[in-house]
Amino acid sequence: MYSLRRYILWIVPALLCTACGGRVGSSVVPPPTSPPVPPPFIAGHGTLAVIDVADPKTKTVRLFRPDSDHEFATIITHGERYQPNSITFDHRGHLYVGVNDTNFPGKYTVTEFKVNGLERIREITDLPGWNRSSVVTDDQNYLYVNTKAFLGGDIKIYKPNADRKPCLEIKDTGNPITTLAAHDTLWVASEVVHGAFLDGYELRSRKSKFSHSIKGVESSKIAVNADGSWAAVFLRNLLSPEWAVNVFSAKTGFLRQIIKGKNLKAMAGDGASTIYVSESGPGRVFRCDFQHCPVYFATNSNNPAALAVNPRNRNLYIANRDAGNVQVYHPGQSHPFLTIAPGKFEPTGLAIEP
């Protein structure tokens, strides 16, 4: 356990008591035909991280082995005032957890862990409190954190080392709400007084590539197609309570709206040609391309609150908040091959190690 100035994070190995009830020092050697049992903290590509808010006083980030319901560790955030709202992996097996302190003026803190051993690598503590800050990484393991500022907002870029100060900052006249690093581009959806913008920057630089007006607000997710020529933005319509997915061309701007509705909940893309959009009451997930949404399937949940796609095998993960589980689907399938339901569980955010 370790103590932080603004909040406390500590790690509980889920396998700590796997031998409870047996004799001290005893062990069981598997027969030669049994597969080797991996050490408790080694997971690898496809490791799943889930934000769990089932206990309002102790939110957690729970870690599961790839394609398994085997939980091997838990990161705990103490206190009702601390809200983990964003998690992501890089390509080295490092996990980044963003936590917002809701007490005014608050702080937004990003902690980086090496999943193999859950070693704490660094902690970035000088960010202003904001529940819309979030974390993403690029293919070179640079970290991007969108924050608010006195005027507009910033995107702070950190090298993949122990530095706690950004190597670059992108100043934005609006508030950067969500980001995505893909295809040599940092995609940024920002809000301004009269609307919003979708901006593109060269990765690891301040060089702007494009800027397009968005007719909507509260954009929360971005997905791009296989070559980065199209981007889909999940946002709320400007003059109505409806949410929508609008598709943009990186060159020319707005193309089309592919779906809208009052109960749309979340969006995720597979990095190629498929976009998934969830809807509550009743819970279902639409399988879209960048033209329209021809297919949907039921989730047996009224609140499919978060979606994620494994970038390696394109399996779809659905966090069902009311049902208390995460369901995993093979691409194109409408029935899960795995359901993760570890007791009291209220998942609100997902990340998968690439």
N, C-alpha and C positions, 0 to 999 in steps of 0.2 A: 504494500500500500504506500502511496506517496501523496503528499499534500501539496496543493497548488494555492497560489495567492487568491485567485478568484473563484475557483471551484475545485472539486476533488474528483480525480479519476483513479480507479484501481481495477485490477484485473483478477478475475476468479477463474482458475482452470476448471473446466467442467469435469475433468477426469480426476480431480483431487482425491475423491473417495471411491474410486472404482473398485478398490479391494476392501471396502469397509465390511466388517463382519467376519473377515478371514483372519488367520493368524498373522501377526506382525512379521514382515520379512518373507512371507510365503509368496510364491509366484507359480504360474502355470505355464509350462512350455508347450506350445502348440505342436501337434504332430507334423511330420515333414510335408504333408499335403496341404496344410493350412497356409494361407497367404500371410506374409509378415505383417505384424501390427505396427503401424507408423507411430513415431513418438507423438506425445499429446499435442505439441504446438506446431507440428509440420502439416501443412494443408496443401498448398500449391494452386495451380491454375484452376479456376472455377470455384475457389473458396467463396462462400456467401456471407456477407455482413448484413445484418438486419437491425434497424432502429426499432426498439420495443418500448412502448410507453404504457404498458399494462399497469405498472405501479407509478402513479403520478409523482410520488416522492423520490423514486429511484429509477430514472430512465436508464436503459442499457443499450449497448450495441452487442449483439450476439453473433458469434462466428460458428459456421457450420462447414463441415468437410464438403468437397465437391460432389454434387449429385447425391447427397446423403442428408438424412435428418439427424446426423451425429453432431451435436453441439460440442465443441472442444474448448471454448473459452468465452468469457463475458467481460466486456468493459463497462463499468458502472459509473454513472454520473449522479452525484448526490444532490438532493434538494429540488424542490418544486421550481425554483427560479431558473434552473439550468435546463436548457432545451437543446438536445442534439437534433439538428435539422438537416445535416448534410454529411454523407460519407462517400468516399471513393477510394479506389486502389490505383497504384501506378503499376508499371511493368516489371518492377523488382520485387513484388510481394510486400509493398508497404501500404498500410491503411492510414487514411487521413480522416479524422473525426472533427467536424465543426460543431461547436457548442455555443449557444447564445445565452448570456446572462440577462434575464428579463428585468432585473432591478435597474431603475434609472440611475445613471446614464448607461450602465451595463458595459460589458465587453463581449466581443466575439473572439473565441479562442480556437485555434486549430492545433491538434495534437497528432503527431505522426508516429506510427508504430511499425516496426518490422514484424510481420505476422509470424515468421519462423522464430519462435521464442517470445513474441510479443514484447520485444525490447522497445522502450520509448526512445525515439531518435531525436525529436525536437518538439518544442511547444512555442507557438506564435501567439503572444498575449496582448499585443499593442493595437488590436483592431477594434473599431467602435462597435458597440452593441447594435445588432440589426438582425431581425429574424429572416431577412431575405438574403443575407450573405450565404455563400455556398462555396464548395471546393470542387475543382476538376484538375486533371492532370493531362499532359500530352504524351506523345510517343517517346519523348526524350526524358520523361519523368520530371518535367518542370511542373510546379504547382501554381494554380491560378485561384485567387480568392477575390470575389467581387464584394465591395464594401460601399457604404455611403460616405459622403463627405459633407462639409459645410455648404458647398455648392455642388450639386450633381453627385457623382460617385467616382470611385477608383476601381481599377482591377490591378491587384498587386501580384507580381510574378516572382516566384522564388526558385532558385537553383536547387537541383537534387542533391543537396548536402545539408549540413547542420546550420546554415545561416538562418537567423531569425528576422533579418531585414530583407526586403525585396530587392532584387537586382534591377527591376524595371517597374514602372507604374504607368498605366494608361489612364489618363484623365478623361472623364465622360461628362458632358453637360447634363445628361440625364442620370437616373438611378439604374445601374446595371442589375437586372433582376435575375437573369440566368445566363449561363455560359456553356459552351461545348467546344472542346478542342478536337478537331478532326480534319483530315485532308489538308494539312499545312495551314489551316485557318482556325483562328479563335473566333467563334461565333458568339455574339453578345446581343441579347435582347434588353433594351433599356427603356425606361419610362421617362417622359417629360410631361410638362403641364398639359399640353394639348394632345398627347397621344403617346406613341412609342416608336422605336426604331430597331431594326435588325442591322447590326454592324458586323463587319469582318475585318480582322487584323491578321497580318502574318504572324505565325507562332513565334513566341519569344522575342517580340519586337513591338514597337508602337506604330508600325507602318500600316496605314489603313488601306484596305482592298476595295471596300464598297460600303454603302450606307443606304438602306431602304426604309421608307416609312411603313409602320404597322398600324392598321386600323383596329386597335384593341388595347387592352391594358392587362396588367397582372400576368404577363407571360411567364410560364413556369418551367417549360421544357422546350428543347430544340432537338430535332433529329435531322440527319442529312442522308442523302442517297450515296450510292457506291463511289461516285467520282466527285462528290461535293458540289455538283452543279445546282442541286435543289436543296432547299431547307424547309422543313415543316416546323411551325411554331404553335405550341399549345397556349391559348390565351383566352381571356374573357372579352366578349364583344364590347365595344365602347359604350353603346347606349342601351344595353339590355343585360339581363342576368345570365344570358347564355354563354357557354364556353364553346370554343371552336378550334379546329386545326386548319390553319392557313398555310399554303405552300408558296414559296418564293423561289425565283430564279436568282442565283448569285450575280448574274449579269444584268437582268432587266427589272427585277423587283417582283411585285405581287403577280401570282399566276391564278390561283383558284382557292376556294374553300372546300375542303373535302368532307367535313362533318361538323355539326353543331348540335348543342342541346344543353338544357339547364343542369343535367345531372352528370355531365362528363367529369371524370375524376383525375385521370392521369394519362400520360403518354410515354412511349419508349420506342426507339427505332433499333433495327438490327444492323445498322451501318451499311445496308445494301438497298433492298427494294421494299422492305416491309416496315410499316408503322403500326403499332398497337395502341388502341385508345380504350380505356375502361369507362364504364358507366354504372352508376348506382341505381338501385330501386326499380327493377331487379338488377342484380349485378350481372354484367356481361362485358365481353371484350370484343371490339371490332378489329378485324384484320384488314388493314388498308394498304394500298400502294400510294404513290404520290399523285394519283389521279382521282381515286374515289375509295369508298369503304364497302366492298361488296359482300363481306362475310362477317358474321359474328357468332360467338358461342357463349353459353351460360357458364357462370363461375360458381354457382351455389352459394353466393354471398351477396349481401346488399351493399357492401362497401369495399370494392376492390381499390384500395387507396393508393397503391404504388405498383409500378411495373419496372422490370429490368430485363435485358436480354444478354445472355452469355455471349461475348464476342467471338468465342472459339467455335462453339457448336450451335449457336443461335437458339438455344433453348429459352423459352419464355418463363419468367418468374412473376407471379402475381401475389402481392401482399393483401390478404383479405382481412381487413381490420376487425370487422364484427365477428367473423367466423374464427378468428384467432389462429390463422394458419398462413403458410406460404405454399402455393401450388406451383408445380413445375411441369411444363408442357414441351414435348418435342415440336420442332417447327411444323406448322400446318395441322397439328392435331388439336382436337377439341376436348380431350379428356386428359387429365394430368397423369403422369407416370410416377409422381412423387408428391406427397403432402407432408409438409413439415409443421408439426403442431406440438411444441414442447410445453404442454400444460398451459398455465396462465400466460397469455401471449397476445399482444396487440401491435402488430407490425405496421410501421408508417413510412419506412424508407428502406431501399435495397441498394446494394452494390455487389458486383461480382469481380473477382480478381481475373484480369485478362491473361 
